[in-house]
Amino acid sequence: MLHKNYAFVDMFFKLRKLPLIIHFLFPLQLISQYDSVAYSRNYEFVEGVFLNGVDFKFNRPISKFKIISNIPKEQLDFIKQIMESRTIHYRDSIGNEILFDKLSVWGYCQNRSIYINFNNEFNRLNVVGTLCHFTATFEMQVNYRDNFSYNATLNNSVQELRHYVYDTQTNTVFDFNVKNMEILLKNDADLYLNFMKFKKRQKSEAIFIYLRKYNENHPFYLPIIK
């Protein structure tokens, strides 16, 4: 199953009405502003709120120092406390006060950890790379029959922890399962062919390994912010 979170706002769609030449130049100008480096655990994301997936890829959040709040910014969980409010205020580069709904943002960075907005809950990325991995709580409605009442059906909600993969190249969240890994691995012919040699059970046991192999073969390049 493929998930397209409504909070994932692709900034390039906003440029559709601009002249064609700008569409070609904009990404190049954006990329050329930075030197890039392959992601490693030593990489430091800027602490703040990412409005969309592009801001995450360019490590360009709304800095916590631009957020307007009475909460002391020195507190280690400042961003988390801010995200407990439905609306957030900040000042842009020219001093205008901007208001946005927290449910519309892609995610945030706090204490070098990245949290992604999925189904209006912020979940920590356990693996950061071209393919990112995270877990999130999934709620199911379960119907069952009450044996003590004639034809009575009761509803109950059950929560379970599920695994997901976020593809930074397409800004899309997938269920982390064999079927979707087969789709994602098609971008790497060698890995795909090796993976397809496995039997179904072997594939289920190997998807974490192949996610990491894919990230090793396809590094997640991020800007060096100077």
Long-range contacts (C-beta under 8 A, 24 or more apart in sequence): 1-174, 1-175, 1-180, 2-172, 2-173, 2-174, 2-175, 2-180, 3-118, 3-164, 3-172, 3-173, 3-174, 3-175, 4-172, 4-173, 5-117, 5-118, 5-119, 5-173, 7-103, 7-104, 7-105, 7-106, 7-117, 7-120, 8-52, 8-53, 8-106, 8-171, 8-172, 8-173, 9-51, 9-52, 9-53, 9-104, 9-106, 10-52, 10-53, 10-54, 10-171, 11-52, 11-54, 11-55, 12-54, 30-58, 33-223, 34-58, 34-223, 34-224, 34-225, 35-223, 35-224, 35-226, 36-221, 36-222, 36-223, 36-224, 37-221, 37-222, 37-223, 37-224, 38-219, 38-220, 38-221, 38-222, 39-128, 39-129, 39-219, 39-220, 39-221, 39-222, 43-222, 44-112, 45-109, 45-112, 45-114, 46-109, 46-225, 47-79, 47-109, 47-110, 47-111, 48-79, 48-108, 48-109, 49-79, 49-82, 49-83, 49-88, 49-90, 49-105, 49-107, 49-108, 50-105, 50-106, 50-107, 50-108, 50-109, 51-100, 51-104, 51-105, 51-106, 52-105, 52-106, 53-106, 53-168, 53-171, 54-171, 55-106, 56-106, 56-107, 56-114, 56-168, 57-168, 57-222, 58-222, 58-223, 59-222, 59-223, 59-225, 61-108, 61-109, 62-90, 66-90, 66-91, 66-92, 68-97, 76-110, 76-111, 77-110, 78-110, 79-108, 79-109, 79-110, 80-110, 83-108, 83-122, 116-166, 116-173, 118-164, 118-173, 125-166, 127-211, 127-212, 127-215, 128-220, 129-168, 129-211, 129-212, 129-214, 129-215, 129-219, 129-220, 130-167, 130-168, 130-169, 130-214, 130-215, 130-218, 130-219, 130-220, 131-165, 131-166, 131-167, 131-168, 131-184, 131-211, 131-214, 131-215, 132-165, 132-166, 132-168, 133-163, 133-164, 133-165, 133-166, 133-176, 133-208, 133-211, 134-163, 134-164, 134-166, 135-161, 135-162, 135-163, 135-164, 136-161, 136-162, 136-164, 137-161, 137-162, 138-162, 165-211, 168-220, 176-207, 176-211, 177-207, 178-203, 178-204, 178-207, 181-207, 181-210, 181-211, 184-214, 185-210, 185-214, 187-214, 187-218, 188-214, 188-217, 188-218, 191-217
